[in-house]
Amino acid sequence: MERVGLWTNQSKPESLALALQLTHWFRSQGWEVLIEWNEIITQGVEFLISLGGDGTLLEAAREAAPYKIPVLGVNLGRLGFLCEIERAEVYVALKQVLHKKYSIQERLMLEAVIKRTDKTELRYTVLNDVVFLRQSLEGIVTLQANLSGEPSVSYPADGLIISTPTGSTAYSLSAGGPIVSPDVQAILLTPLAAHSLSARPMVVSDKETIEILLARGKECQMTFDGRENLSLRSGEMVQIRTAPLKALLIRLGSRSFPRVVREKLRDRWHE
């Protein structure tokens, strides 16, 4: 019997309701449905369905990446750059998936290693971004970015976003960063409210190793795909590079990248 996994957003009643409906539907198609993560990774599934918004899909894809499980995103949120299908088209899309009429897109992920002054290290893998933010009561901070060990640019700013192409349509976009196609293998550096005209956004090769140091200020906050919220202090460093893992997203071929950008940003100038 073939198996499918469901990843729900527990805070959304519509996600839980749809999960129940999909469970009945898949069983009518002769599929077994797994919801508990331990069962999903021990018994194995053909694919995983994320029921929520982009944040839910991020969680699902990040957790599924080490097990090479492809994820199909169903958008129950507002914007939904990453999710492949909307709620209204879920059953039509699932029939297409069951007939193997889909492709799997690999998405670049980043690995961040925090090197503390006491020689300890913390390691995180992200699909969207690593964000550095000044403390609310502090003034601006200066974050120095070294590329492959060589000092490259300093950012006196409220913060700095290091993102993947996937993350280019998230926090980086709201900070004025470029939208980058997910097929481009690159890493983005986008300052938050930079206090220098020379502190510009950068797009660098995915082969670069980026070192971030706090050059000015006592400490700043760090988040990893919006999680954790740790502190980076003077003398410490965060090393960011392309992760060995890839997030696997199911694509049905009906939503090209230009179409997604056009629809989500409501750009109608061409009509």
Backbone bond lengths (Angstrom), bond angles and torsions (degrees), N, CA, C in turn:
res aa  C-N    CA-C-N  psi(-1)  N-CA   C-N-CA  omega(-1)  CA-C   N-CA-C  phi
1 M - - - 1.470 - - 1.521 109.63 -
2 E 1.337 116.37 133.09 1.457 120.37 178.42 1.528 109.97 -78.31
3 R 1.334 114.88 149.98 1.461 120.03 -175.96 1.522 111.15 -124.11
4 V 1.333 115.32 147.96 1.456 122.86 173.91 1.524 107.76 -129.89
5 G 1.331 116.18 146.53 1.460 120.58 177.36 1.516 110.76 -107.57
6 L 1.315 117.02 147.03 1.463 122.53 176.67 1.524 109.16 -116.19
7 W 1.335 115.52 131.64 1.469 121.99 176.68 1.524 106.97 -117.14
8 T 1.323 116.67 112.07 1.462 120.54 -173.52 1.522 111.88 -106.84
9 N 1.322 114.64 157.23 1.460 122.07 170.88 1.519 106.79 -94.87
10 Q 1.333 115.68 106.95 1.460 120.29 -173.64 1.522 113.34 -64.81
11 S 1.325 117.52 -17.73 1.466 120.47 -179.25 1.524 112.69 -88.12
12 K 1.333 117.49 -5.33 1.462 121.40 -178.96 1.531 109.68 -110.18
13 P 1.333 118.47 111.36 1.466 120.01 178.00 1.526 112.90 -57.69
14 E 1.349 116.59 -34.97 1.455 119.07 -179.70 1.522 112.17 -67.18
15 S 1.346 116.59 -28.40 1.462 120.58 176.41 1.521 110.60 -67.65
16 L 1.324 117.00 -44.30 1.461 121.00 179.81 1.523 110.93 -67.84
17 A 1.326 116.81 -38.57 1.464 120.66 179.14 1.522 110.64 -65.05
18 L 1.351 116.60 -43.27 1.457 119.99 179.68 1.522 110.97 -67.06
19 A 1.321 117.51 -35.58 1.468 121.06 177.81 1.526 110.41 -59.60
20 L 1.330 116.88 -41.04 1.464 120.89 178.78 1.528 110.50 -65.40
21 Q 1.336 116.17 -43.05 1.469 120.20 179.22 1.522 111.41 -63.76
22 L 1.344 116.30 -41.95 1.459 119.78 -179.60 1.525 111.84 -68.73
23 T 1.314 116.58 -32.40 1.465 120.27 176.60 1.526 110.37 -60.09
24 H 1.323 116.63 -47.24 1.465 120.66 178.54 1.530 110.75 -64.52
25 W 1.339 116.52 -40.36 1.460 120.25 -177.75 1.524 111.62 -65.82
26 F 1.337 117.32 -46.59 1.460 120.38 -179.74 1.525 111.20 -63.92
27 R 1.320 116.82 -39.41 1.466 119.28 178.33 1.520 111.48 -63.31
28 S 1.330 116.60 -34.49 1.467 119.89 177.22 1.526 111.04 -68.43
29 Q 1.354 116.66 -21.13 1.458 121.57 177.63 1.534 112.21 -92.42
30 G 1.334 116.30 2.29 1.457 120.63 179.25 1.522 114.77 86.81
31 W 1.331 116.82 16.64 1.462 121.50 179.64 1.529 110.66 -101.88
32 E 1.323 115.03 149.44 1.460 120.97 171.80 1.523 108.64 -93.55
33 V 1.328 117.20 138.80 1.460 122.53 -178.27 1.520 109.53 -111.28
34 L 1.339 116.07 127.94 1.457 122.01 177.33 1.519 109.28 -115.14
35 I 1.332 115.53 136.37 1.466 120.76 -179.48 1.520 111.75 -116.95
36 E 1.322 118.07 -35.40 1.461 122.10 179.73 1.519 109.91 -72.92
37 W 1.346 116.59 130.24 1.459 120.67 -174.47 1.519 112.11 -61.76
38 N 1.315 118.47 -39.54 1.471 120.63 179.49 1.517 111.57 -60.39
39 E 1.330 116.47 -37.98 1.459 119.88 177.95 1.526 110.70 -70.38
40 I 1.320 116.63 -37.29 1.465 120.86 -179.29 1.527 111.02 -61.63
41 I 1.327 116.66 -44.14 1.469 119.05 -175.66 1.530 112.57 -82.96
42 T 1.329 117.79 -23.64 1.465 119.17 179.64 1.529 112.32 -87.74
43 Q 1.338 116.54 -37.45 1.464 119.89 -178.42 1.526 112.28 -90.96
44 G 1.336 116.35 -25.51 1.454 120.80 178.77 1.516 112.52 85.18
45 V 1.340 115.59 144.23 1.461 121.99 177.54 1.520 109.11 -136.54
46 E 1.333 115.55 156.73 1.461 120.82 176.54 1.529 110.59 -68.90
47 F 1.326 114.93 -40.84 1.455 120.52 178.06 1.524 108.79 -161.28
48 L 1.330 114.66 169.93 1.450 122.50 -178.28 1.525 108.56 -120.02
49 I 1.337 116.53 136.81 1.466 120.89 178.05 1.521 108.42 -108.18
50 S 1.318 116.38 123.31 1.461 122.74 177.24 1.526 108.65 -95.01
51 L 1.323 116.87 126.46 1.460 122.45 -177.80 1.517 109.19 -115.59
52 G 1.321 116.60 100.69 1.467 121.28 -178.43 1.511 109.53 168.09
53 G 1.322 116.30 -135.44 1.456 121.76 175.77 1.508 110.30 -114.87
54 D 1.330 115.78 -159.85 1.459 120.61 179.22 1.532 111.98 -62.67
55 G 1.333 116.77 -35.99 1.463 119.66 179.41 1.510 111.86 -63.15
56 T 1.323 116.64 -40.82 1.465 121.21 177.82 1.517 110.56 -64.72
57 L 1.332 116.18 -42.31 1.463 119.98 178.51 1.524 111.34 -64.37
58 L 1.324 117.20 -38.80 1.462 120.54 177.10 1.526 111.21 -57.38
59 E 1.330 115.54 -47.54 1.462 120.21 179.43 1.522 111.01 -60.22
60 A 1.334 115.87 -48.21 1.457 120.37 -177.52 1.526 111.64 -62.14
61 A 1.334 116.76 -47.52 1.464 120.69 -177.36 1.522 111.76 -66.28
62 R 1.327 116.22 -37.62 1.467 120.41 179.26 1.530 110.97 -65.40
63 E 1.333 116.97 -42.85 1.462 120.80 -179.57 1.521 111.74 -72.90
64 A 1.338 116.48 -31.53 1.466 120.12 -176.79 1.517 112.90 -80.80
65 A 1.340 117.11 -21.58 1.465 121.08 -174.49 1.532 113.97 -54.79
66 P 1.339 120.23 -45.33 1.471 118.51 -179.47 1.525 113.87 -63.19
67 Y 1.322 117.52 -20.67 1.463 121.75 -178.04 1.527 112.53 -102.71
68 K 1.352 115.34 4.17 1.472 121.88 178.22 1.531 112.03 56.60
69 I 1.327 115.74 40.51 1.463 121.38 177.92 1.527 108.76 -96.76
70 P 1.332 118.64 120.50 1.466 119.80 177.19 1.527 110.84 -72.50
71 V 1.338 115.73 148.97 1.469 121.56 -174.73 1.525 109.83 -122.92
72 L 1.329 115.17 134.55 1.459 122.21 174.03 1.524 107.99 -108.45
73 G 1.324 117.58 122.08 1.454 122.04 -177.58 1.515 112.39 -94.79
74 V 1.339 116.67 125.79 1.463 122.67 172.75 1.521 107.29 -106.19
75 N 1.313 116.86 120.75 1.457 121.21 -174.12 1.524 111.68 -84.30
76 L 1.324 115.84 116.25 1.457 122.24 172.50 1.525 109.86 -115.00
77 G 1.345 115.72 8.49 1.459 120.70 -178.01 1.514 110.93 -99.36
78 R 1.337 115.15 -156.23 1.460 120.44 -174.23 1.522 112.24 -94.10
79 L 1.344 117.29 -56.00 1.463 119.82 -171.96 1.521 111.90 -93.24
80 G 1.311 116.91 -63.05 1.453 120.31 173.11 1.521 116.38 67.61
81 F 1.346 118.49 61.40 1.456 121.98 174.37 1.525 111.37 -69.57
82 L 1.337 117.40 -34.28 1.456 120.89 -170.72 1.513 113.58 -91.88
83 C 1.319 117.26 -34.81 1.462 120.47 -175.46 1.526 110.91 -64.48
84 E 1.320 115.22 138.68 1.457 120.37 -174.62 1.522 112.90 -80.63
85 I 1.324 117.88 -33.57 1.462 119.44 -174.68 1.527 110.97 -132.24
86 E 1.322 115.11 156.54 1.457 122.25 176.18 1.523 109.35 -96.00
87 R 1.311 115.55 163.52 1.473 121.01 -176.18 1.533 112.10 -55.86
88 A 1.317 117.52 -40.92 1.462 120.84 -173.76 1.529 113.37 -66.54
89 E 1.336 117.36 -21.94 1.461 120.17 -175.17 1.518 113.18 -109.35
90 V 1.328 117.11 16.99 1.459 120.28 -169.91 1.528 112.78 -64.32
91 Y 1.311 119.11 -42.41 1.467 119.63 -175.41 1.526 112.17 -74.24
92 V 1.325 117.19 -37.45 1.462 120.28 174.82 1.526 109.90 -60.90
93 A 1.332 116.51 -43.45 1.461 121.08 -179.47 1.525 111.61 -66.57
94 L 1.311 117.11 -40.14 1.465 120.07 -178.42 1.527 111.78 -66.97
95 K 1.312 116.94 -35.05 1.468 119.19 175.85 1.523 109.92 -62.89
96 Q 1.330 116.29 -37.28 1.460 120.39 177.21 1.525 110.92 -64.63
97 V 1.333 115.85 -40.98 1.464 120.35 179.75 1.526 110.68 -66.35
98 L 1.317 116.85 -42.47 1.462 120.23 -179.79 1.527 112.32 -63.49
99 H 1.334 116.55 -25.66 1.463 120.83 176.28 1.536 111.77 -91.53
100 K 1.342 115.87 13.52 1.470 122.43 175.74 1.524 113.08 63.64
101 K 1.317 117.62 26.11 1.456 120.95 179.90 1.528 109.74 -96.42
102 Y 1.310 115.52 69.68 1.455 121.35 -179.88 1.520 109.61 -156.81
103 S 1.307 115.71 167.46 1.464 121.60 173.84 1.520 108.36 -123.42
104 I 1.321 115.82 164.29 1.465 121.20 178.96 1.523 108.21 -116.12
105 Q 1.321 115.42 122.97 1.464 121.37 -179.32 1.523 109.81 -101.96
106 E 1.316 115.93 129.55 1.460 121.12 176.89 1.521 109.59 -86.69
107 R 1.316 117.11 132.77 1.460 122.05 178.60 1.528 109.71 -115.46
108 L 1.325 114.94 131.61 1.455 122.16 178.52 1.528 110.85 -62.39
109 M 1.316 116.57 137.79 1.458 122.75 174.91 1.529 109.07 -121.97
110 L 1.320 116.20 159.47 1.457 121.94 179.95 1.518 110.67 -115.14
111 E 1.320 114.67 146.10 1.462 121.82 173.68 1.524 108.21 -111.99
112 A 1.316 116.56 125.58 1.468 122.15 179.74 1.527 108.98 -114.21
113 V 1.324 115.78 128.86 1.466 121.57 178.58 1.525 108.16 -118.58
114 I 1.325 116.27 117.87 1.463 121.91 177.11 1.525 108.37 -88.70
115 K 1.319 116.42 121.88 1.466 121.25 -179.80 1.529 108.00 -106.18
116 R 1.324 115.20 105.77 1.457 121.75 -177.98 1.533 110.92 -79.59
117 T 1.332 115.53 162.06 1.464 120.15 179.57 1.526 111.76 -68.32
118 D 1.332 117.65 -22.54 1.469 119.95 178.52 1.531 112.17 -87.93
119 K 1.342 116.88 14.61 1.472 125.45 176.03 1.531 113.31 76.89
120 T 1.330 118.20 0.76 1.460 119.24 175.66 1.530 109.32 -78.61
121 E 1.329 115.32 157.76 1.459 121.01 -179.77 1.521 110.32 -132.25
122 L 1.323 115.15 143.53 1.462 122.39 173.34 1.521 107.57 -121.37
123 R 1.325 116.84 139.89 1.457 120.94 -173.38 1.530 110.04 -126.96
124 Y 1.355 116.25 133.50 1.461 121.65 179.18 1.524 109.19 -136.22
125 T 1.330 115.60 147.09 1.455 122.13 173.91 1.517 108.39 -114.89
126 V 1.334 116.58 132.59 1.464 120.71 -176.63 1.526 110.10 -129.31
127 L 1.310 115.55 151.38 1.460 122.09 174.77 1.519 110.67 -102.09
128 N 1.326 117.56 -29.97 1.467 121.49 -179.17 1.526 112.43 -97.96
129 D 1.351 116.07 -69.14 1.459 117.49 -169.95 1.521 113.56 -164.11
130 V 1.322 112.85 160.81 1.467 123.19 165.87 1.521 105.81 -111.62
131 V 1.336 117.11 125.89 1.459 121.36 -175.02 1.521 110.08 -118.37
132 F 1.342 115.40 133.33 1.462 122.84 174.84 1.524 107.68 -110.82
133 L 1.328 116.92 128.37 1.472 121.50 -177.50 1.518 110.07 -132.66
134 R 1.332 116.34 138.61 1.465 119.55 175.70 1.521 109.59 -66.24
135 Q 1.330 116.06 152.31 1.460 120.69 174.34 1.521 108.83 -65.64
136 S 1.313 117.66 146.38 1.465 121.40 -172.38 1.523 113.07 -59.80
137 L 1.341 117.83 -32.19 1.462 120.86 -177.39 1.533 112.56 -94.07
138 E 1.321 116.52 -4.94 1.463 120.55 -179.32 1.529 110.12 -89.02
139 G 1.330 115.40 163.96 1.455 119.55 171.84 1.518 109.15 -80.48
140 I 1.321 116.61 -162.33 1.455 119.06 178.70 1.527 110.02 -65.47
141 V 1.312 115.41 157.04 1.461 121.41 174.37 1.531 107.76 -114.85
142 T 1.309 115.75 160.07 1.459 120.28 173.32 1.518 108.15 -116.42
143 L 1.321 115.41 118.72 1.457 121.97 -179.77 1.518 108.77 -107.54
144 Q 1.311 116.11 122.07 1.455 121.61 179.84 1.522 109.43 -93.89
145 A 1.323 116.22 130.44 1.459 122.04 178.16 1.521 109.61 -109.17
146 N 1.324 116.27 118.79 1.465 121.98 173.68 1.519 108.48 -102.46
147 L 1.317 116.81 134.09 1.458 121.56 176.58 1.512 108.93 -106.13
148 S 1.340 115.05 116.72 1.471 122.07 -178.49 1.526 111.79 51.77
149 G 1.335 116.06 42.30 1.451 122.28 174.69 1.508 115.58 87.83
150 E 1.323 117.84 -5.05 1.460 120.77 -177.20 1.532 110.41 -108.91
151 P 1.354 118.91 126.36 1.470 120.78 178.00 1.526 110.67 -55.53
152 S 1.341 116.50 130.24 1.459 120.32 -173.97 1.514 113.42 -122.40
153 V 1.328 117.95 -50.24 1.457 120.17 -176.40 1.525 109.26 -153.81
154 S 1.335 116.05 146.07 1.461 122.06 174.34 1.520 108.58 -112.16
155 Y 1.324 115.31 140.36 1.459 121.22 -178.74 1.528 110.36 -118.62
156 P 1.360 118.18 94.36 1.464 118.95 168.20 1.532 106.96 -77.17
157 A 1.316 116.91 111.24 1.457 119.85 -168.91 1.523 110.30 -163.92
158 D 1.330 114.37 179.46 1.464 120.03 172.88 1.516 111.35 -78.72
159 G 1.321 116.39 -13.60 1.457 119.68 179.85 1.508 111.57 168.71
160 L 1.335 115.57 -172.66 1.458 121.76 -176.72 1.525 108.39 -152.03
161 I 1.337 115.59 139.47 1.460 121.44 178.34 1.525 108.61 -115.50
162 I 1.318 116.12 126.01 1.460 121.77 172.09 1.522 106.05 -108.47
163 S 1.334 116.65 114.92 1.462 118.12 -172.11 1.522 112.43 -131.94
164 T 1.314 113.74 161.91 1.455 122.75 171.59 1.531 108.70 -86.07
165 P 1.332 118.43 171.42 1.467 119.08 170.69 1.529 112.36 -57.92
166 T 1.331 117.22 -35.25 1.468 119.90 175.49 1.521 110.37 -60.29
167 G 1.323 116.72 -42.18 1.456 121.43 -179.82 1.511 114.37 -76.33
168 S 1.337 117.38 -5.57 1.466 119.22 -179.54 1.526 112.16 -66.54
169 T 1.335 117.74 -20.09 1.465 120.26 178.11 1.531 112.01 -99.33
170 A 1.332 116.00 13.55 1.462 120.17 179.30 1.536 109.81 -108.40
171 Y 1.320 118.36 -126.60 1.464 122.71 -176.45 1.527 111.11 -59.03
172 S 1.317 117.01 -38.11 1.463 121.02 -179.61 1.528 111.72 -58.62
173 L 1.333 116.56 -38.23 1.465 120.75 179.36 1.523 111.10 -62.79
174 S 1.334 116.82 -44.23 1.467 120.30 -179.48 1.522 112.30 -67.74
175 A 1.356 116.40 -21.08 1.465 120.82 178.87 1.528 112.53 -90.10
176 G 1.326 116.93 3.77 1.457 120.20 178.47 1.508 115.21 95.33
177 G 1.332 117.17 10.27 1.458 120.28 178.79 1.513 111.70 -76.49
178 P 1.325 117.33 164.52 1.467 121.14 -178.28 1.526 111.77 -76.43
179 I 1.325 115.63 152.15 1.464 120.66 169.89 1.522 107.22 -85.14
180 V 1.329 116.13 126.18 1.454 121.04 -176.03 1.520 109.12 -120.23
181 S 1.318 116.51 131.79 1.455 121.14 178.45 1.528 110.18 -58.62
182 P 1.330 117.67 139.86 1.468 119.99 179.55 1.516 113.46 -64.43
183 D 1.335 118.02 -15.70 1.463 120.75 177.64 1.529 112.54 -78.62
184 V 1.327 117.16 -13.30 1.467 121.74 178.98 1.526 109.12 -81.72
185 Q 1.309 116.38 130.45 1.455 121.56 179.36 1.531 108.38 -94.24
186 A 1.322 115.76 94.89 1.468 120.08 -174.43 1.520 109.73 -154.77
187 I 1.335 115.03 166.86 1.457 123.24 175.69 1.523 107.54 -124.64
188 L 1.327 116.90 136.38 1.461 122.04 -176.35 1.523 110.45 -107.57
189 L 1.334 116.10 141.03 1.459 122.83 171.64 1.525 107.31 -119.27
190 T 1.329 116.76 115.93 1.465 121.56 -176.46 1.523 109.24 -126.12
191 P 1.349 118.53 115.37 1.472 120.03 178.81 1.526 111.18 -75.42
192 L 1.325 114.72 152.75 1.461 121.77 175.92 1.525 108.51 -104.35
193 A 1.337 116.33 115.73 1.468 122.44 178.79 1.523 110.70 48.70
194 A 1.324 116.02 59.97 1.471 121.26 -178.79 1.521 110.76 -63.14
195 H 1.336 116.34 142.06 1.460 122.58 -179.47 1.529 110.79 -104.38
196 S 1.323 116.26 26.96 1.460 121.20 177.97 1.524 108.32 -149.96
197 L 1.340 116.76 135.09 1.451 120.41 179.80 1.526 112.05 -66.95
198 S 1.326 116.81 -21.14 1.460 119.83 -179.13 1.520 112.59 -86.53
199 A 1.325 117.51 -8.74 1.467 121.43 -179.74 1.520 108.78 -86.77
200 R 1.324 116.30 85.36 1.456 122.26 -173.71 1.525 111.35 -104.61
201 P 1.326 116.89 155.97 1.473 119.23 172.90 1.525 110.20 -60.10
202 M 1.317 116.20 150.17 1.461 121.72 179.51 1.521 109.48 -133.00
203 V 1.320 115.79 148.73 1.459 122.88 170.93 1.524 106.54 -122.46
204 V 1.342 116.27 121.20 1.464 120.26 -175.84 1.525 109.43 -123.17
205 S 1.300 115.24 167.17 1.459 121.82 -178.89 1.527 110.94 -63.55
206 D 1.322 115.72 149.06 1.469 120.54 175.86 1.521 111.75 -70.13
207 K 1.326 116.98 -8.40 1.463 120.43 178.22 1.526 112.25 -87.94
208 E 1.327 117.37 -6.95 1.461 120.94 179.48 1.532 111.11 -74.08
209 T 1.327 114.90 148.14 1.463 121.52 166.55 1.518 106.89 -105.41
210 I 1.328 116.36 121.55 1.460 122.07 -175.84 1.535 108.75 -103.74
211 E 1.319 115.42 127.34 1.469 120.94 175.52 1.523 108.49 -110.43
212 I 1.314 116.82 126.84 1.460 122.18 178.56 1.522 108.86 -112.04
213 L 1.340 116.12 124.82 1.461 122.45 178.64 1.519 108.88 -124.08
214 L 1.321 116.04 148.55 1.455 121.56 175.96 1.526 107.70 -87.72
215 A 1.337 115.83 99.16 1.462 120.70 -175.67 1.522 112.37 -83.29
216 R 1.339 117.14 -24.41 1.456 120.98 179.09 1.523 108.66 -145.95
217 G 1.326 115.50 133.62 1.455 120.94 -176.92 1.520 110.48 111.45
218 K 1.336 116.15 155.48 1.463 120.29 -177.65 1.518 112.04 -77.39
219 E 1.329 116.98 -42.66 1.448 120.83 178.89 1.530 110.24 -164.43
220 C 1.320 115.79 161.88 1.454 121.29 173.67 1.520 108.23 -140.59
221 Q 1.305 115.84 165.09 1.451 121.15 -179.27 1.522 110.28 -90.78
222 M 1.330 115.21 154.24 1.460 121.40 176.18 1.519 109.33 -132.56
223 T 1.333 116.05 140.01 1.464 120.82 171.41 1.526 108.40 -129.49
224 F 1.327 115.66 155.38 1.462 122.64 -176.71 1.523 107.61 -128.19
225 D 1.321 116.23 104.81 1.471 121.42 -170.09 1.525 110.64 54.19
226 G 1.333 115.51 37.17 1.464 120.10 179.27 1.509 114.75 78.36
227 R 1.334 118.04 6.39 1.470 121.97 -177.53 1.529 111.11 -107.62
228 E 1.317 114.27 169.55 1.467 126.34 168.38 1.527 114.84 77.26
229 N 1.318 119.23 -62.25 1.465 122.29 -178.49 1.534 111.69 59.98
230 L 1.327 115.53 72.08 1.464 122.89 179.37 1.521 109.59 -103.98
231 S 1.330 116.25 173.66 1.463 121.87 179.40 1.525 110.40 -110.34
232 L 1.330 115.07 139.58 1.457 122.04 170.87 1.516 107.05 -110.32
233 R 1.343 116.71 125.81 1.457 121.51 -176.19 1.522 110.76 -110.96
234 S 1.313 115.18 163.61 1.455 120.91 178.80 1.524 109.82 -56.41
235 G 1.311 117.22 135.52 1.464 122.19 -179.39 1.509 113.84 92.74
236 E 1.337 117.24 -9.35 1.455 120.90 178.79 1.536 110.06 -100.40
237 M 1.316 115.89 165.56 1.454 120.14 -175.56 1.522 109.76 -142.32
238 V 1.338 115.64 147.82 1.467 121.51 172.21 1.518 107.54 -117.94
239 Q 1.298 115.89 123.90 1.455 122.56 -179.98 1.530 108.49 -103.24
240 I 1.328 116.44 124.10 1.463 121.09 -174.57 1.526 109.19 -124.17
241 R 1.324 115.51 128.81 1.462 120.85 178.51 1.528 109.27 -147.14
242 T 1.319 115.49 170.11 1.466 120.29 176.60 1.522 109.98 -62.40
243 A 1.324 116.64 131.91 1.459 121.80 -179.73 1.532 110.06 -77.65
244 P 1.329 117.55 152.58 1.472 119.73 176.38 1.528 112.05 -70.16
245 L 1.337 117.39 -18.57 1.466 121.86 179.73 1.528 111.30 -85.29
246 K 1.309 116.04 154.49 1.460 123.14 171.66 1.522 108.41 -124.62
247 A 1.321 116.14 137.32 1.460 119.62 170.80 1.523 107.53 -79.75
248 L 1.339 116.30 138.27 1.461 121.73 -176.91 1.525 108.94 -111.88
249 L 1.331 116.29 115.97 1.461 121.62 -179.29 1.523 110.03 -114.37
250 I 1.323 116.03 134.92 1.460 121.35 177.43 1.517 109.84 -79.29
251 R 1.329 116.32 129.87 1.454 122.95 178.49 1.520 109.22 -121.63
252 L 1.330 115.50 135.24 1.462 121.35 -177.18 1.518 112.97 -99.29
253 G 1.325 118.26 -6.65 1.455 121.63 175.31 1.510 115.09 89.29
254 S 1.340 117.44 -2.80 1.463 119.61 -177.34 1.528 113.13 -93.44
255 R 1.350 117.15 -11.82 1.455 120.24 -175.87 1.524 108.98 -123.72
256 S 1.329 117.55 92.95 1.451 121.36 176.31 1.523 109.03 -72.05
257 F 1.332 115.53 161.28 1.462 119.53 179.57 1.526 112.36 -61.49
258 P 1.351 119.55 -45.29 1.476 118.53 176.51 1.530 112.78 -59.41
259 R 1.328 116.72 -37.49 1.463 119.41 179.76 1.522 111.07 -66.13
260 V 1.323 116.02 -42.23 1.470 119.30 179.08 1.519 110.59 -61.09
261 V 1.340 116.73 -46.39 1.470 120.47 179.26 1.525 110.39 -60.10
262 R 1.326 116.06 -45.05 1.466 120.55 -178.43 1.533 111.19 -62.15
263 E 1.335 116.35 -45.57 1.459 119.96 -177.00 1.521 112.51 -70.70
264 K 1.315 116.17 -42.27 1.463 119.01 -174.39 1.524 112.26 -75.80
265 L 1.326 117.58 -31.00 1.459 120.37 179.67 1.518 111.84 -94.63
266 R 1.337 117.67 0.93 1.467 122.99 175.50 1.531 112.32 56.49
267 D 1.329 116.44 40.21 1.467 120.10 -179.00 1.533 108.51 -87.24
268 R 1.325 117.23 108.72 1.456 121.37 -176.26 1.528 112.58 -115.25
269 W 1.319 117.64 17.89 1.457 119.66 -175.79 1.527 112.62 -61.58
270 H 1.343 116.88 -26.19 1.455 120.87 -174.26 1.523 112.51 -81.69
271 E 1.323 117.99 -10.32 1.456 120.60 -174.44 1.535 111.61 -88.02
